[in-house]
Amino acid sequence: MKLSLPDRIQHRLSRVSYRVDGLESPVPEIEALISRGLVAGGKRVRPLLSLLIADWIALDEAKSLKIARAVELVHAASLAHDDVIDESDLRRRKPTLRRLSSNSRAVLAGDLLLSRTLREVSELDNLELVKSLARSAEMLVYGEWLQQELIGEIDVSESQLSAVHHKKTGSLMEWACTAPLQILELSNVSFPRDDFSHGLKEIGRLVGAAFQIIDDVVDFSTESEKPFAQDLREGLVNSVTLRILSKNPSLKASLSRCLGVEAPAQGYPWSHDELAYAITESRSQAAAQIFAAGRVLEELHALHPIPPDVRLAFESLFEVLKGRKK
């Protein structure tokens, strides 16, 4: 399914870029490296969420673009750092920053993106907004740390995965959803602000959970832009492998030997039916999260009506997320 967006939202989304140029830089090579090494485009779910919510509550366009850019730059910084941690040479089949340059320069580029983001957000003169973004970035680090502790572990629980998903993915999704309301002038709010903010945060949490579960499913898709079972290759049990084990616990020892292995000589131990079952169950779980997000959206609609085309865009986004294959 193709994502359907109002032209004004599509136009704003097209203006959200990883690029950090536009100002005089003492080291222009960093700007050039980032522009080459971080793939423009991507899924852009985070900035899209923020733009849809900003349009819903009639936030000033310039401010909405700053929020959308900020959430995408923080995400880009996390990718630069993740690729160093994971020793990845390719992302979406294109060279990563570390491949184009070096680990140290990729880390510095990620640091620059974070620094630039904080500076740009501070220009909105809203201290609470800066604080909430810093908390979200902090959660990203905790999420990555928790995930590192799970490398090589076959005995991983659903709650451990959920904690990683919420911190690594959900926290930034939550900020993308709540930030537009944070900078909306109080005089423009004609609905219960706290209730609305709580609902927006819940949408971010639910969409983030669904997004990460589907990402785990895509890990086993032949249409994906990354190697099959990449998480296993990196030593990680994800949502799909967890369900394979729940379906057939006897695979525990053989799956454990696959952790951190580039390509098992004897192939992967699960059957076609076991993998299909795990994928179906994971997609169902993600669909339930999306359905719950839709319910919250309807509750917020009662507080502050959603413009019809924005509502359709949300529905389209939710359908695309559920059906994503790469």
Secondary structure, DSSP 8 states (H G I E B T S, - for coil): ------HHHHHHHHT--S---SS--S-HHHHHHHHHHS-SSS--HHHHHHHHHHHHTT--HHHHHHHHHHHHHHHHHHHHHHHHHTT-SEETTEE-HHHHS-HHHHHHHHHHHHHHHHHHHHTT--HHHHHHHHHHHHHHHHHHHHHHHTTT-S---HHHHHHHHIIIIIHHHHHHHHHHHHTS-GGG--S-HHHHHHHHHHHHHHHHHHHHHHHHHHTT-TT-SS-TTHHHHTT---HHHHHHHHH-GGGHHHHHTTTT-SS-TT--SS-HHHHHHHHHHHHHHHHHHHHHHHHHHHHHHHHS---HHHHHHHHHHHHHHHH---
